[in-house]
Every structure is written in C-alpha cells, then in structure tokens.
Amino acid sequence: MIGRHLVMASLDAGHPTAVLVRPATIADTEKTKLMEAFRSFGASFVYIMSSGGDINEHEGLVAAIKQADVVISAVGHSSPEEVEIQLKIVTAIQEASGVKRFLPSEYGCDVELAEHMLEPARSMLGAKLRIRDAVRAAGITHTFICSNWFQGFLLPRPGNPEANGPPVNSVTIFGDGKLQVFFVNEKDMGAVAMKAVEDPRTLNRILHLRPQENLCSLDELVSLWENKIGKVLEKIYVCEQELVKKVQESSFPLNFQLAVVHATIVAGETKLSEKATATGALINEAVEAMELYPDMNYVTVEEYLDGLP
C-alpha cells in the first residue's frame, strides 16, 4: 500500500535501494510481479529466510541494516502488535550502528492524538506512539512523517471508508461536511520522505505534510465529484453520535478507519491537537514540508479526481 510508493520514490531520487522481502511475499503472485518491477528500476532485495523470517530473525535483520544508511519502515497496522514489531527494528538499528536516519511506519495523522481518539484507533496509534518513544529513548536519529489522509484511499469513495467505490446516486457524509482536512497523494508523500532523509532540518523532527491546496471538506469533495460526473447526488449526513455507534458496531478494519474519520473529519483534528498540546505533545519538534520544500508540486484533490475513470 505505502511501501511501494516509498520504494519507487527512493529509486526516483537515485538512492541505492534495498527492499527487505518477507518469505510470504515470494509465494504471492501479485507481489512477485511488483518485485520484478522494482528490480527493473534498479532495486536490490534482501531475503531473510531462517526461522521466523523477516523482522523476527534478529541476526539477519541486523546484517541487512548494516548495509544501509537509512532505514524506512512500511510495516502495516492490522493490530497494535504488528505495529510494535518495529521494536525489533529499533533493537537491530542499535546493534548495527551507523544508521543515519530511521523513518518508522506512520504516514497518517499525528499519533500524538492517540489518547483523544476512539478505539481501535486509540490503541493502534498508541502503539505507533510507543515506537516513537522507543526511538527517542534509544537515541536513534529519526524523522516522523505525518501526511494526513492519503488520496488513494479516501478520495475515490469519497470520504466514506465503507463505500466500495465512487458514488453513483447517493453519498454518505460524516458530520456536517464542513470541517476541512488535508489529502496528500501517496507518491507525493514518498517524494517528500526522500527529501527529508537527507535534510538536516528534519533530523529528530515530526514532519507535517499540509499543502494548503489540498485542504478540503467532505462537502467540497462531493461537489468536485458532482462536477466531474455532471450529476447532483443525494446526500446522506451521518451525525457524530451515529458515527460513534457505527465505530463501536463495526469490525476491523472498518472500525479503525471510521474512528480516524471521526477524529479528523468529524471531531476535528485541530480541536484534538489543542487537547494533545495541553497534555504535553511535543509540538516544538514539528516542521512543515510546505516551508522546507516550497517548490514541491502536490497532486491536488481535483487533479486526482479528474484522473479517476
């Protein structure tokens, strides 16, 4: 989902790029095709095939990390335990030494907001927050990336994780549809990440991607979609209380996705940020990609929608 964009961004930036390949990947036809595509662009591969495979094989992981100046994690989040497996990467980086930068797997909204979110987002982002704490405690040089909502996930449906695709006749809008959030293209996130790994200004900082041209509400998103298809959609508004109930009644991963929608699009991330600041979030660590890289051209929400079939 995200790893492929980071790999291609690294290759596009001209970095010698090694991809850690899990045993299960080799048996997956689609992932094998993706690996071949990476290889054609110049990527190399690191295979850890002994007893637990991949991250669980400490000696192999240390050996792989010793070959790298920068370590970037794209570990998924099917559970807090999967997120926390990155603690093994932290330990391996410490033993390998020589790593100049580590980017743990975040790339979404700021994990400092975890305690103000509904479950299971609270636990999931709480696990990411524990990874942050472990990285800091280990003295590992790092950059934490907060890229907000990815365009490829939420825009095609639009704003409703439960939808199977673009709306045809009606559209569900959570909250009042007025709160604006940032939508960032996955490729743009990857490009910014590659700028960040070589930038001393992002060292031991939280890098936020908040392009103003991509600040958009659900009402605005739906309006853009209506303009694209030349049709007015029936709008079904779901109030916060109904959304909270839906989060509680849904199974994973929908409940997680809706909990993040609640935090960012309905409750409002700005309000949550104020709460997080009041409880000691490290806002002094924050830097803005828009300020550091003013020449970066981001795919806009409208451009992304125009590219959809």
LINCOR-V108296 format. One record per residue. N is the residue number from 1. SS is DSSP state (A for helix, B for strand, O for the rest). PHI is phi in radians with two decimals (* if undefined). NEAR is the number of other C-alpha atoms within 8 Angstrom. Layout:
N SS PHI NEAR
N SS PHI NEAR
//
This chain:
1 O * 4
2 O -1.82 7
3 A -0.98 8
4 A -1.10 7
5 A -1.26 11
6 A -1.19 12
7 A -1.06 11
8 A -1.16 10
9 A -1.13 12
10 A -1.13 14
11 A -1.13 13
12 A -1.08 7
13 O -1.41 8
14 O 1.49 6
15 O -1.46 7
16 O -1.04 8
17 O -2.16 10
18 B -1.93 8
19 B -1.92 9
20 B -1.34 10
21 B -1.87 11
22 O -1.42 11
23 A -0.94 11
24 A -1.12 6
25 A -1.12 9
26 A -1.12 10
27 O -1.54 7
28 O -1.72 8
29 A -1.04 7
30 A -1.14 6
31 A -1.23 9
32 A -1.12 11
33 A -1.12 8
34 A -1.12 8
35 A -1.06 8
36 A -1.13 8
37 A -1.11 8
38 A -1.02 11
39 A -1.06 9
40 A -1.15 7
41 O -1.62 7
42 O 1.91 9
43 O -1.31 12
44 B -1.89 8
45 B -2.26 8
46 B -2.03 9
47 B -1.90 9
48 O -2.05 13
49 O -1.93 9
50 O -1.38 6
51 O -0.59 5
52 O -1.34 8
53 O 1.33 11
54 A 0.64 14
55 A -1.11 11
56 A -1.31 8
57 O -1.72 12
58 A -1.05 9
59 A -1.10 6
60 A -1.16 9
61 A -1.15 14
62 A -1.06 12
63 A -1.06 9
64 A -1.15 10
65 A -1.18 12
66 O -1.09 11
67 O -1.49 6
68 O -2.02 8
69 O -1.59 9
70 B -2.24 9
71 B -2.05 10
72 B -2.12 8
73 O -1.75 10
74 O -2.23 9
75 O -1.02 8
76 O -1.31 7
77 O -2.41 8
78 O -1.38 7
79 O -2.87 7
80 A -1.02 13
81 A -1.14 7
82 A -1.16 11
83 A -1.07 15
84 A -1.29 11
85 O -1.10 9
86 A -1.16 13
87 A -1.04 9
88 A -1.19 10
89 A -1.18 10
90 A -1.00 12
91 A -1.10 8
92 A -1.16 12
93 A -1.10 12
94 A -1.05 9
95 A -1.25 7
96 A -1.21 11
97 O 0.98 7
98 O 1.54 6
99 O -1.32 14
100 O -1.54 8
101 B -2.77 13
102 B -2.18 13
103 B -1.98 11
104 O -1.24 12
105 O -1.40 11
106 O -2.25 11
107 O 1.17 10
108 O -2.02 10
109 O -1.31 9
110 O -1.12 7
111 A -1.22 10
112 A -1.09 9
113 A -1.51 11
114 A -0.91 13
115 A -1.21 7
116 A -1.76 10
117 O -1.91 11
118 O -1.33 10
119 O -1.26 9
120 O -1.57 9
121 A -1.07 14
122 A -1.03 12
123 A -1.22 10
124 A -1.17 13
125 A -1.26 13
126 A -1.10 13
127 A -1.14 12
128 A -1.13 14
129 A -1.14 11
130 A -1.15 9
131 A -1.14 12
132 A -0.96 10
133 A -1.08 8
134 A -1.18 10
135 A -1.11 12
136 A -1.10 9
137 A -1.11 7
138 O -1.38 8
139 O 1.22 6
140 O -1.45 12
141 O -1.17 12
142 B -2.66 12
143 B -2.45 16
144 B -1.77 13
145 B -1.90 13
146 B -1.98 13
147 O -1.93 13
148 O 1.11 14
149 B -1.36 12
150 B -1.41 12
151 A -1.05 13
152 A -1.13 8
153 A -1.58 9
154 A -1.72 12
155 A -1.22 11
156 A -1.17 12
157 A -2.06 13
158 O -1.44 13
159 O 1.47 11
160 O -2.13 10
161 O -1.02 10
162 O -1.37 5
163 O -1.22 8
164 O -1.47 5
165 O 3.13 7
166 O -1.04 8
167 O -1.24 10
168 O -1.93 6
169 O -2.08 7
170 B -2.41 9
171 B -2.50 12
172 B -1.61 9
173 B -2.15 14
174 B -1.48 16
175 O 1.30 11
176 O -1.55 10
177 O 1.35 12
178 O -1.71 8
179 O -1.17 11
180 B -1.74 9
181 B -2.33 12
182 B -1.66 12
183 B -1.99 12
184 B -2.07 18
185 O -1.24 11
186 A -1.03 11
187 A -1.15 9
188 A -1.16 10
189 A -1.04 12
190 A -1.07 13
191 A -1.10 12
192 A -1.16 9
193 A -1.02 10
194 A -1.22 11
195 A -1.15 8
196 A -1.18 10
197 O -1.16 11
198 O -1.91 6
199 O -1.84 8
200 A -1.10 6
201 A -1.26 5
202 A -1.80 12
203 O -1.19 11
204 O 1.02 9
205 B -2.22 12
206 B -1.71 12
207 B -1.71 13
208 B -1.74 11
209 O -1.83 13
210 O -2.38 13
211 O -1.18 10
212 A -1.05 6
213 A -1.20 5
214 A -1.90 12
215 B -1.50 11
216 B -2.58 12
217 B -1.59 12
218 A -1.15 14
219 A -1.04 9
220 A -1.15 8
221 A -1.09 13
222 A -1.11 10
223 A -1.07 8
224 A -1.10 10
225 A -1.18 9
226 A -1.07 11
227 A -1.11 8
228 A -1.16 8
229 A -1.63 6
230 O 1.12 6
231 O -2.64 6
232 O -1.52 6
233 O -1.66 10
234 B -1.25 7
235 B -1.90 8
236 B -1.95 8
237 B -1.58 10
238 B -1.95 11
239 O -1.27 9
240 A -1.04 11
241 A -1.08 6
242 A -1.14 8
243 A -1.14 12
244 A -1.01 10
245 A -1.08 8
246 A -1.14 10
247 A -1.03 12
248 A -1.16 7
249 A -1.64 7
250 O -1.50 8
251 O -1.66 6
252 O -1.31 6
253 O -1.61 7
254 A -1.07 11
255 A -1.09 15
256 A -1.14 12
257 A -1.09 10
258 A -1.20 12
259 A -1.14 15
260 A -1.26 11
261 A -1.00 9
262 A -1.01 15
263 A -1.15 14
264 A -1.67 10
265 A -1.77 15
266 A -1.86 13
267 O -1.21 10
268 O 1.70 11
269 A -1.11 9
270 A -1.07 6
271 A -1.12 8
272 A -1.15 12
273 A -1.08 9
274 A -1.11 8
275 A -1.12 9
276 A -1.10 12
277 A -1.07 10
278 A -1.15 7
279 O -1.75 6
280 O 1.78 6
281 O -1.04 8
282 O -1.48 7
283 A -1.21 6
284 A -1.20 4
285 A -1.50 8
286 B -1.33 10
287 B -2.32 11
288 B -1.90 10
289 A -1.07 12
290 A -1.08 10
291 A -1.41 7
292 A -1.29 7
293 O -2.24 7
294 O -1.14 7
295 O -1.56 4
296 O -1.20 6
297 O -1.74 4
298 O -1.66 8
299 O -1.15 9
300 O -1.44 9
301 A -1.01 12
302 A -1.13 7
303 A -1.11 8
304 A -1.12 10
305 A -1.10 12
306 A -1.09 8
307 O -1.45 6
308 O -1.40 6
309 O -1.21 3
//
